Amino acid sequence: MMAQLKAGVIGAGILGTQHATYLAKRGVRVAAIVDVRREAAERLASQVGAQAFTRYEEMFAACKPDLVVVATPDPLHREPSVAALEAGVPNIIQEKPLATTMEDAEAIYNLVEQRRARFFVNYANRAAPMDIATCHVIREGLLGRVVYGESRLDDNISVPTQMWGERTRQWAGGSSTAHFLLSHVVDLLRWYFSPAEVREVYAISQHEVLGYTPDVYDAYLTFDSGLKVRVKAEWIKHIDELVEFYMCFSGSEGTLIYNKRGGFNTLPGWRANLSARLTVEDLLAQREALAARGATVRALVHQPSPTTGWLSAGGEKTMLSLEYQGLGYGDPEDLVGCFLESIEQGTLTPPSWKGPGPLPTHEDGLKQTQITCAIVESAQTGRVITLNP
């Protein structure tokens, strides 16, 4: 960094620990760790050479940080983020979602605008190489006009029942799969399909297993481009994996399939079957374009034969595809590294950022919260929720 940043991390749980250790490795001076649990704050502070606090007000007075990372539970983002803004902290990185209510989201958004602070929301999936590849393929029109999509992001039942120890029930009860899981999906969809925006939401939910938080949300999002995407998230699965994550998008000329986290007997991987109007030269050029964005994929020219046993629908035409086998994830802190470079250089498109468009800010957080809150409202009321432009 040109001038060493002095950082404070609010929240010493799983993500707070991850952030603090990453910042220290990047040469940021982690000066303070805040957690209401003194032992947790002191334990993490000792690992990174910081001072421990149980109240962020004391941290702001004692350390005057240049950067604050907010890594508190989903429903507890407003107070520390607002306090950091009111204390004059110029740079804030907050975990997703921006908030779990529109009141909280608007309070954070409005204060960021007033204070003119740099405020980033850590939608970490945006930095994954195969999500960057997905965004590129869609934005470049390589599938034609995408008209339908589906996403399934499911957690093992151990997440809402065990992940945070004795606090698990309270924390999961203050959130839901809409905020904890679908916030990832909603942000990715807005990014993939920009400048299109969600205009209508219809959703259902179920409360049959856990009791203190919905088991599942299942929603249809309609974009102003005409695109419709089904998004579903549950956390009551008794499975061997911790997470299953699948996405698929159907275009007028091609299809993209993305097994982000494969489930039982399913391998992770990514395949984009591209428009027949492309040439082999176009295919190779797109492979090179993705390589420049950090996504190394194979270029395929093949003749699929769609059959099921003796039944065939024809086909066997030459198809051009891009493909990747395996988990398409990078380091979970890759996006935070881009945030640090953004702070240093004063731009939302620093050289380390390989994805299309700018880095995610409070504006993206507000839009994402609006959509996930509409999912919750639609499931509660049984109505289609129309979002204002």
Summary of the structure (lengths in Angstrom):
residues: 389
radius of gyration: 21.7
end to end distance: 38.7
largest distance: 74.1
contacts: 1354
relative contact order: 0.15
helix: 38%
strand: 27%
